[in-house]
Amino acid sequence: MCTAVSFKANSHYFGRNLDLELSYGEKAVIVPRNFVFNLRKLPALSEHYAMIGVAAVFADTPLYYDAVNEYGLGMAGLNFEGNAVFREFEPEMDNVTPFEFIPYILGQCKTVAEAREMLANINLVNEAFSPELPLSPLHWIISDKKESIVVEPMADGLKVYDDPVGVLTNNPTFDKQLFTLNNYRTLSPKTPENTFYPGVELDTYSRGMGTLGLPGDLTSSSRFVKAVFTKAHSVCQPDENSSVGQYFHILGSVEQQKGCCDVGNGKYEYTIYSDCYNTDKGIFYYKTYENSQITALDMHKVDLDGHTFTSYDLLETQQINYAN
């Protein structure tokens, strides 16, 4: 389970919570323009846009979970168990494996509009990276500073939805998630008026009563509603630190703690990392479950015309600032 958010404040920010029960040794990875992505069914991407993101690295290949390219286009893959369907090879289509999908789009598209055009001829083909790494059932959010879309590989084809709220979680399908928001249209950050029984004094016994009924559980549907509401009403000062801090507070409203989501065999789903990209500046911020301090990487501080990627271990030791 995961949550991704596109947020406009001081700049455009994009990122996600990764919620799983185990880690695959994820790293922050910067890929320069001349690194060769060897594609399974298409010619290699030997020249492409540079990108920064979180990836598991196998066989000298970054398998991206989420990333942003040098032009500010962001993309993240989220679990879509029970719905995702990857197809057989189609000779008339651009056959892309799901584990190549993020670099394929971010390597060639500057905007969501360009990605939408490319998606019209893409077939997500049913081929795993290796026998040890089977395909994950995923759907994706693609965002720039102007708009977001959701891409869902379904049994009847690849669906592309406009995402006016800039949020994605997991199941059900995005159209159903968006429709569910109708059930919460009366919620507000303001104290509500008494429309239940005018003339009878009903006490506003607590602050925040305008949010009564806002979901707080860990299901993907509830996290979708909570993240949309929190993002929609978020305010912050117009500087980078305030904007980044507020972004992490939005993700924090739906993060998962160890022990609360039992997946069996003594394992628990939890928020392994939370990240935030300033897509305008190419700066990547992150926190991990074990380390709540924000760490930053600037993609423009490495050689983006190089041929090899640069990776950084995610810091997982808690950083505590002792004041005395």
C-alpha positions as CSV (number, residue, x, y, z in Angstrom):
1,M,0.0,0.0,0.0
2,C,1.3,3.5,-0.8
3,T,0.2,7.1,-1.2
4,A,1.5,9.6,-3.8
5,V,0.8,13.3,-3.9
6,S,1.3,16.2,-6.3
7,F,1.3,19.5,-4.4
8,K,1.7,23.1,-5.5
9,A,3.2,25.6,-3.0
10,N,6.4,27.6,-3.2
11,S,7.3,25.3,-6.1
12,H,5.8,22.1,-7.5
13,Y,6.3,19.1,-5.2
14,F,5.8,15.5,-5.9
15,G,6.4,12.3,-3.9
16,R,5.0,9.4,-2.0
17,N,4.9,7.1,1.0
18,L,6.2,3.6,0.2
19,D,4.2,1.2,2.5
20,L,5.4,-2.4,2.4
21,E,6.3,-5.1,4.9
22,L,9.9,-5.5,3.6
23,S,12.6,-3.5,2.0
24,Y,14.6,-4.4,-1.2
25,G,17.6,-2.1,-0.2
26,E,16.2,0.9,-2.0
27,K,18.6,3.7,-2.9
28,A,18.4,7.3,-4.1
29,V,19.7,7.1,-7.7
30,I,20.6,9.8,-10.1
31,V,20.8,8.7,-13.8
32,P,22.6,11.0,-16.2
33,R,21.5,11.6,-19.8
34,N,23.9,9.1,-21.4
35,F,23.4,6.1,-19.1
36,V,22.1,3.3,-21.3
37,F,18.8,1.8,-20.4
38,N,18.7,-1.6,-22.2
39,L,15.0,-2.2,-22.9
40,R,13.7,-5.8,-23.4
41,K,11.5,-5.2,-26.4
42,L,12.6,-1.9,-27.8
43,P,15.9,-0.3,-28.8
44,A,18.1,0.9,-25.9
45,L,17.6,4.4,-24.5
46,S,21.2,5.6,-24.8
47,E,20.3,9.3,-24.8
48,H,17.5,10.6,-22.6
49,Y,16.6,13.1,-19.9
50,A,18.4,12.9,-16.6
51,M,16.4,11.8,-13.6
52,I,16.5,11.3,-9.8
53,G,14.5,8.9,-7.7
54,V,14.3,5.9,-5.5
55,A,15.2,2.5,-7.0
56,A,16.3,-1.0,-6.1
57,V,19.4,-1.7,-8.1
58,F,19.9,-5.2,-9.6
59,A,22.4,-6.2,-12.3
60,D,23.6,-2.6,-12.5
61,T,20.0,-1.5,-13.4
62,P,18.0,0.9,-11.3
63,L,14.4,-0.3,-11.0
64,Y,12.6,2.9,-10.1
65,Y,9.8,3.1,-7.6
66,D,9.4,6.8,-8.2
67,A,11.4,9.5,-9.9
68,V,11.4,13.0,-11.4
69,N,13.3,14.1,-14.5
70,E,15.3,17.2,-15.2
71,Y,12.2,19.0,-16.7
72,G,10.1,18.4,-13.6
73,L,8.0,15.5,-14.8
74,G,7.3,13.0,-11.9
75,M,6.1,9.4,-11.9
76,A,5.5,6.8,-9.2
77,G,4.3,3.2,-9.2
78,L,1.8,2.0,-6.6
79,N,0.4,-1.4,-5.7
80,F,-2.7,-2.4,-7.7
81,E,-3.2,-5.9,-6.5
82,G,-6.0,-7.8,-8.2
83,N,-6.6,-5.3,-10.9
84,A,-3.3,-4.9,-12.8
85,V,-3.1,-6.9,-16.0
86,F,0.0,-7.0,-18.2
87,R,-0.4,-8.2,-21.7
88,E,1.4,-10.3,-24.3
89,F,3.6,-8.8,-27.0
90,E,1.8,-6.7,-29.5
91,P,3.9,-6.2,-32.7
92,E,2.1,-2.9,-33.6
93,M,2.7,-1.4,-30.2
94,D,5.6,0.0,-28.2
95,N,6.1,-3.0,-25.9
96,V,7.4,-1.8,-22.5
97,T,7.9,-4.0,-19.4
98,P,6.5,-2.5,-16.2
99,F,9.9,-2.3,-14.6
100,E,11.1,-0.1,-17.5
101,F,8.0,2.1,-17.6
102,I,9.2,4.9,-15.3
103,P,12.5,5.6,-17.1
104,Y,10.9,5.0,-20.5
105,I,8.4,7.9,-19.8
106,L,10.7,10.2,-17.9
107,G,13.5,9.7,-20.3
108,Q,11.5,11.0,-23.2
109,C,8.7,13.3,-21.9
110,K,8.9,16.8,-20.5
111,T,5.3,17.1,-19.6
112,V,2.2,15.1,-18.8
113,A,0.8,16.2,-22.2
114,E,3.8,14.5,-23.9
115,A,3.4,11.4,-21.7
116,R,-0.3,11.2,-22.6
117,E,0.6,11.1,-26.3
118,M,3.2,8.4,-25.8
119,L,0.8,6.3,-23.7
120,A,-1.5,6.0,-26.7
121,N,0.8,3.4,-28.3
122,I,2.3,1.7,-25.2
123,N,1.6,-2.0,-24.3
124,L,2.8,-3.0,-20.9
125,V,4.1,-6.4,-21.6
126,N,4.0,-9.3,-19.2
127,E,7.7,-9.9,-18.7
128,A,9.5,-9.9,-15.3
129,F,13.0,-8.5,-14.7
130,S,14.2,-12.0,-13.6
131,P,12.8,-15.2,-12.1
132,E,13.8,-13.9,-8.7
133,L,12.0,-10.6,-9.2
134,P,8.4,-11.2,-10.5
135,L,6.3,-8.3,-11.7
136,S,4.6,-6.2,-9.1
137,P,0.9,-5.4,-9.9
138,L,1.1,-1.6,-10.3
139,H,-0.6,1.5,-11.5
140,W,1.1,4.9,-11.9
141,I,0.6,8.6,-11.3
142,I,2.4,11.0,-13.6
143,S,2.5,14.7,-12.6
144,D,3.9,18.0,-13.6
145,K,3.3,21.5,-12.3
146,K,0.1,21.8,-14.4
147,E,-1.7,18.4,-14.2
148,S,-1.7,14.8,-13.1
149,I,-2.9,11.6,-14.7
150,V,-3.3,8.0,-13.5
151,V,-2.3,5.0,-15.7
152,E,-4.0,1.7,-15.0
153,P,-3.3,-1.5,-16.9
154,M,-6.6,-3.3,-16.9
155,A,-8.0,-6.5,-18.5
156,D,-9.7,-4.4,-21.2
157,G,-6.7,-2.2,-21.9
158,L,-4.6,0.6,-20.6
159,K,-6.7,3.2,-18.9
160,V,-5.6,6.9,-18.5
161,Y,-7.5,9.1,-16.1
162,D,-7.2,12.8,-15.4
163,D,-6.4,13.2,-11.7
164,P,-7.8,16.6,-10.7
165,V,-6.9,16.0,-7.0
166,G,-3.3,15.0,-7.6
167,V,-3.4,12.0,-5.3
168,L,-3.2,8.2,-5.8
169,T,-3.3,5.3,-3.4
170,N,-4.1,1.7,-4.4
171,N,-7.4,-0.1,-4.9
172,P,-10.1,0.2,-6.1
173,T,-9.7,1.6,-9.6
174,F,-9.1,5.4,-9.8
175,D,-12.5,6.3,-11.2
176,K,-14.1,4.6,-8.2
177,Q,-11.7,6.3,-5.7
178,L,-12.6,9.7,-7.2
179,F,-16.3,9.0,-7.1
180,T,-16.0,8.1,-3.3
181,L,-15.1,11.8,-2.6
182,N,-18.8,12.7,-3.2
183,N,-19.5,11.0,0.2
184,Y,-17.4,13.6,2.0
185,R,-18.4,16.8,0.2
186,T,-19.8,18.4,3.4
187,L,-16.6,18.1,5.4
188,S,-14.7,21.3,6.1
189,P,-11.8,22.6,8.2
190,K,-14.3,25.2,9.6
191,T,-16.7,24.8,12.5
192,P,-20.0,23.6,11.0
193,E,-23.3,25.4,11.5
194,N,-26.2,23.6,13.1
195,T,-28.3,22.5,10.1
196,F,-29.3,19.2,11.8
197,Y,-32.1,20.8,14.0
198,P,-32.3,24.6,13.8
199,G,-33.7,26.1,17.0
200,V,-32.2,23.4,19.2
201,E,-28.9,24.4,20.7
202,L,-26.3,21.8,19.7
203,D,-22.9,22.3,21.4
204,T,-19.7,22.6,19.4
205,Y,-17.8,20.7,22.1
206,S,-14.6,20.3,20.2
207,R,-12.5,22.0,17.6
208,G,-12.3,20.2,14.3
209,M,-16.0,19.2,14.2
210,G,-16.1,20.1,10.5
211,T,-14.0,17.0,9.8
212,L,-16.3,14.5,11.6
213,G,-16.5,11.5,9.4
214,L,-13.1,12.0,7.8
215,P,-11.6,8.5,7.5
216,G,-8.6,7.6,9.6
217,D,-8.0,3.9,9.0
218,L,-5.2,2.4,6.9
219,T,-7.2,1.1,3.9
220,S,-6.3,2.6,0.5
221,S,-9.7,4.1,0.0
222,S,-9.6,5.9,3.4
223,R,-6.0,7.1,2.8
224,F,-7.1,8.5,-0.5
225,V,-9.8,10.6,1.1
226,K,-7.6,11.7,4.0
227,A,-4.7,12.7,1.7
228,V,-7.0,14.6,-0.7
229,F,-8.6,16.5,2.2
230,T,-5.3,17.3,3.9
231,K,-3.7,18.4,0.6
232,A,-6.7,20.6,-0.4
233,H,-6.6,22.6,2.9
234,S,-2.9,22.7,3.5
235,V,-1.3,26.2,4.0
236,C,2.3,27.1,4.4
237,Q,4.7,30.0,4.2
238,P,6.1,30.8,0.7
239,D,9.6,29.4,1.3
240,E,11.3,26.1,0.6
241,N,11.6,24.9,4.1
242,S,8.0,25.6,4.9
243,S,6.8,24.0,1.7
244,V,8.8,20.9,2.1
245,G,7.9,20.6,5.7
246,Q,4.2,20.9,4.8
247,Y,4.5,18.3,2.1
248,F,5.8,15.8,4.6
249,H,3.0,16.7,7.0
250,I,0.5,15.8,4.2
251,L,2.2,12.4,3.7
252,G,2.4,12.0,7.5
253,S,-1.4,12.2,7.7
254,V,-1.6,8.8,6.1
255,E,1.7,7.1,7.1
256,Q,1.6,3.6,8.6
257,Q,3.3,2.6,11.8
258,K,4.8,-0.9,12.5
259,G,2.3,-3.1,14.3
260,C,-0.9,-1.6,12.9
261,C,-1.3,-3.5,9.7
262,D,-0.6,-7.2,10.2
263,V,0.1,-9.1,6.9
264,G,0.8,-12.4,8.6
265,N,3.9,-14.5,9.5
266,G,5.0,-11.9,12.0
267,K,5.3,-9.1,9.4
268,Y,3.7,-5.7,9.4
269,E,3.2,-3.2,6.6
270,Y,4.7,0.2,7.4
271,T,5.9,3.4,5.7
272,I,9.5,2.4,4.7
273,Y,10.2,5.9,3.3
274,S,8.5,9.1,2.5
275,D,9.9,11.4,-0.2
276,C,9.4,14.8,-1.8
277,Y,10.8,16.2,-5.0
278,N,11.0,19.9,-5.7
279,T,10.4,19.2,-9.4
280,D,11.3,22.8,-10.4
281,K,14.8,22.6,-8.9
282,G,15.5,18.8,-9.1
283,I,16.0,18.5,-5.4
284,F,15.0,15.2,-3.7
285,Y,14.1,15.1,0.0
286,Y,13.3,12.0,2.0
287,K,12.8,10.4,5.4
288,T,12.9,6.8,6.4
289,Y,11.0,4.9,9.0
290,E,14.0,4.7,11.3
291,N,15.2,8.3,10.5
292,S,12.7,11.1,10.7
293,Q,15.3,13.8,9.8
294,I,14.8,15.2,6.3
295,T,17.8,14.5,4.0
296,A,18.2,16.2,0.6
297,L,20.0,15.4,-2.7
298,D,20.4,17.9,-5.6
299,M,20.5,16.1,-9.0
300,H,22.3,19.1,-10.5
301,K,25.3,18.6,-8.3
302,V,26.4,15.5,-10.3
303,D,27.5,15.3,-13.9
304,L,24.2,14.9,-15.8
305,D,26.1,14.4,-19.1
306,G,27.8,11.3,-17.7
307,H,27.4,7.6,-18.6
308,T,27.0,6.0,-15.1
309,F,24.4,6.5,-12.4
310,T,25.2,7.7,-8.9
311,S,23.5,6.0,-6.0
312,Y,23.2,6.9,-2.3
313,D,22.1,4.6,0.5
314,L,19.0,5.9,2.3
315,L,20.0,7.0,5.8
316,E,18.2,4.7,8.3
317,T,19.9,5.6,11.6
318,Q,17.8,8.1,13.6
319,Q,19.4,11.5,13.7
320,I,18.7,13.4,16.9
321,N,19.8,16.9,17.6
322,Y,20.6,17.2,21.3
323,A,20.0,20.8,22.4
324,N,22.2,20.6,25.6
